[in-house]
Amino acid sequence: MYIWVESFSTKPGAMWALFIIAFMESSFFPVPPDVLLIALAVAMPKKSLHFAAVCAAGSVFGGMFGYFIGYELMDIVGRPIINFYNAQEYWVKVEEAYRGPVGVWFLIAAAFTPIPYKVATIAAGATLMPFLPFVIASAVGRTARFFLVAGLIWRFGPSIKTFIDKYLDKLSIAFVVLLVLGFVAVKYVF
């Protein structure tokens, strides 16, 4: 599937493909749009930031669709799955987290890191996270992620692709962990 997604970079309509793949990945598709974003940015580094904007827009709109899936289909699809796996206790913890102040921060982290964003969008809808904070958190996290990738290619050129492929997920997780530790340190120091 990765090769299939990447193949769109050489076809007419690649921008539409980027938007659509970013949309689908935010709610149900397994391949992240980074694959096509990187291929397009490497092929045309000067347009990298434009590609990032298209990718972020598609992803945020797709996240809204994921929210809708969680909001409308949780009782029909989600509850039977939770019951089948006897995971009611875990779902209660997810609901508490999303309804509390940590929900928006988790969503930003899921939008920025390799945590499956589609799971976060569906859970946000299923837990009735307020929609406006959901959209803002999605926009912040997804825009930061895609502009980071595109910005690196724009700045350093195609040679940075290997670095991104190898280290982006690890670096994004490390960044979020350091950010959380910073908040914890501030809370206990001050």
TIKOL-728757 format. One record per residue: x, y, z of N, C-alpha, C in turn; residue in three letters. Coordinates in steps of 0.2 Angstrom, whole numbers, plus 5000, padded with zeros to 4 digits. Example, Ala and Ser with C-alpha at 12.3 -4.5 7.8 and 13.67 -1.06 7.14 Angstrom:
REM residues 2
506649725039506249785039506649845039ALA 506449895035506849955036506450005039SER 
END
This chain:
REM residues 190
500449945000500050005000500450065000MET 501050065004501450125004501750144997TYR 501950084993502150104986501550124982ILE 500950104983500450124979500250204981TRP 500250224987500150294989500750334986VAL 501350314987501950354984501950354977GLU 501650314973501550314966501150374963SER 500750404968500350464966500750524965PHE 501350524967501750584967501950594960SER 501950544955502150554948501550564943THR 500950564946500350574942500050634942LYS 499650654937499250714937498750714943PRO 498650764946498150764951498450744958GLY 499150744958499450724964499250764971ALA 499150824970498850864975498250844978MET 497750824973497150804975497250734979TRP 497650694976497750624980498050644987ALA 498450684987498750704994498250724999LEU 497750764997497250795001496750735003PHE 496550694998496150634999496450585003ILE 497050565002497450515007497450545014ILE 497650605015497650635021496950635025ALA 496450645021495750645023495550575026PHE 495750525021495550455023495950435029MET 496550445029497050425035496850445041GLU 496450505042496250535048495650505051SER 495350455047494750425049494750345048SER 495050325043495050245042495550215038PHE 495950255034496450225030497150215034PHE 497450155032498050135036498650175035PRO 498750195028499450225026499450305028VAL 499950325032499950395033500150435027PRO 499850495026499950545021500650565020PRO 501050555025501750575025502150545019ASP 501950485017502250445012502250485006VAL 501650515004501550554998501850624999LEU 501750655005501950715006502750725005LEU 503050675008503850665007504050665000ILE 503650614996503850604989503750664985ALA 503150704986503050764982503550814984LEU 503650824991504150874993504850864990ALA 505050804990505750784988505750804980VAL 505250784976505250794969505250874968ALA 504850914972504850984971504951024978MET 505551024980505651054987505351124988PRO 505351164983505151234983504351234985LYS 504051184983503351184984503151144991LYS 503651124995503551085001503051115005SER 503051175007502651205012501951205009LEU 501851215003501151214999500851145000HIS 501251094999501051025000500851015007PHE 501251035012501051025019500451065021ALA 500251115018499651155019499051105016ALA 499151085010498551035007498550975012VAL 499050945014499050885018498650905025CYS 498850955028498550975034497850985033ALA 497651025028496951035027496550965026ALA 496750925022496450865021496450825027GLY 496950825031496950785037496450815043SER 496450875043495950905048495250895046VAL 495050895040494350885037494250805038PHE 494750765037494650695038494550675046GLY 494950715050494850705057494150725059GLY 493850775056493150795057492650735055MET 492850695050492450635048492550585053PHE 493150575055493250525061492850545067GLY 492850605069492450625074491750605073TYR 491450615067490750595065490650525066PHE 491150485064491150415065491050395072ILE 491450425076491450405083490750435086GLY 490550495084489950525087489350485085TYR 489250465079488650425076488650355077GLU 489250325076489250245076489550215082LEU 489650245087489950215093489450165096MET 488850175096488350125099488350065095ASP 488350085088488250025083488849985082ILE 489450015082490049975080490449975086VAL 490650025090491150035095490949995101GLY 490350005104490149965110490149885109ARG 489949865104490049785103490749765103PRO 491149805100491849785100492149785107ILE 492049845110492249855117491949795122ILE 491349775121491049715125491349655123ASN 491449645116491849585114492449565117PHE 492849625118493549615121493549625128TYR 492949635131492849645138493249705141ASN 493249755137493749815138493349875141ALA 492749865144492349925147492749965152GLN 493149935156493549965161494050015157GLU 494349995152494850035148494450095145TYR 493850075142493550125138493250185143TRP 493150165149492950215154493550265156VAL 494150235156494750275157494850325151LYS 494750305145494750345139494250395139VAL 493650385141493150435141493350485146GLU 493550465152493750515157494350555155GLU 494850535151495350565149495150625144ALA 494750595139494450645134494050695136TYR 493650685141493150735144493550785149ARG 494150765151494550805156494950855152GLY 495350895155495850935152496350905148PRO 496550845149497050805146496850785139VAL 496150785137495950765131496150805125GLY 496150865126496450905120497150895119VAL 497550895125498250885124498450815121TRP 498050765123498150695120498050695113PHE 497450735111497350745103497850775100LEU 498150825103498750865099499350815099ILE 499450775104500050725104499850675098ALA 499250655098499050605093499150625086ALA 498950695085498950725079499750735076ALA 500150745081500850755080501350695079PHE 501150645083501650585084501350525080THR 501650475080501450415076500850375080PRO 500550405085499950375088499450375083ILE 499050325082498550325076498050385077PRO 498150435073497750495074496950475072TYR 496850425068496150405067495850375073LYS 496150345077495950315083495750375088VAL 496150425088496050485092495450525090ALA 495350525083494750565081494150535082THR 494150465081493550425082493350425090ILE 493850425094493750425101493450495104ALA 493750545100493550615102492750615101ALA 492550595095491850595094491450555098GLY 491650495100491350445104491250465111ALA 491750505113491750535120491350605121THR 491150625115490850695114491250755116LEU 491950745115492350805116492050865112MET 492050925115491750985112492150985105PRO 491751005100491951005093492451055091PHE 492351115094492851175092493551155095LEU 493651135101494251125104494551065100PRO 494151015098494350955094494650985087PHE 494351025084494551055077495251095078VAL 495251135083495851175085496451135086ILE 496351085091496851035093497150995087ALA 496650975082496850935076497250985072SER 497051045071497351085066498051105069ALA 498151115075498851125078499251065077VAL 499051005079499450945079499650925072GLY 499150925068499250905061499750955057ARG 499551015058499951065054500651065056THR 500751065063501451055065501850995062ALA 501550945062501850875060502050885052ARG 501550905048501650905041502150965039PHE 502051025042502551075041503251065043PHE 503351025049503951005051504350955045LEU 503950915043504250865037504350905031VAL 503850945029503950985023504551045024ALA 504551075030505051125031505751095031GLY 505851035034506551005033506750995026LEU 506250965022506450955015506551025011ILE 506151075013506251135010506951165012TRP 507151155018507751185020508351145018ARG 508351085019508951045018508951005011PHE 508351005008508350965001508150895002GLY 508150864996508050784996508450745000PRO 509050765002509550725006509250715013SER 508850755015508550745022508050685023ILE 507750665017507250615017507450555021LYS 508050525020508250465024508250485032THR 508450545034508450555041507650555043PHE 507250585039506550595041506250525041ILE 506350485036506150415036506350375042ASP 506950385044507250345050507050375057LYS 507050435058507050465064506350515066TYR 505950525061505450575063504950545068LEU 504750485068504250465073504650465080ASP 505250445080505550445087505650515090LYS 505850555085505950625087505250665089LEU 504750645086504150675088503850645095SER 503950585096503850555102504250585108ILE 504850595107505350625111505150695113ALA 504950735108504750805109504150805113PHE 503650765112503050765116503150745123VAL 503650695124503850665131504150725135VAL 504650765131504950815134504450875136LEU 504050885132503550935133503150915139LEU 502850855140502550835146502950845152VAL 503550815152503950825157504150895159LEU 504150935155504251015156503651035160GLY 503051015158502451035161502351015168PHE 502550945169502650915176503150955180VAL 503650965177504251005181503951075183ALA 503651105179503451175181502851175186VAL 502451125186501951115191502251095198LYS 502751055198502951045205503551085207TYR 503851125203504351175205504051235207VAL 503551265203503151325205502551315209PHE 
END
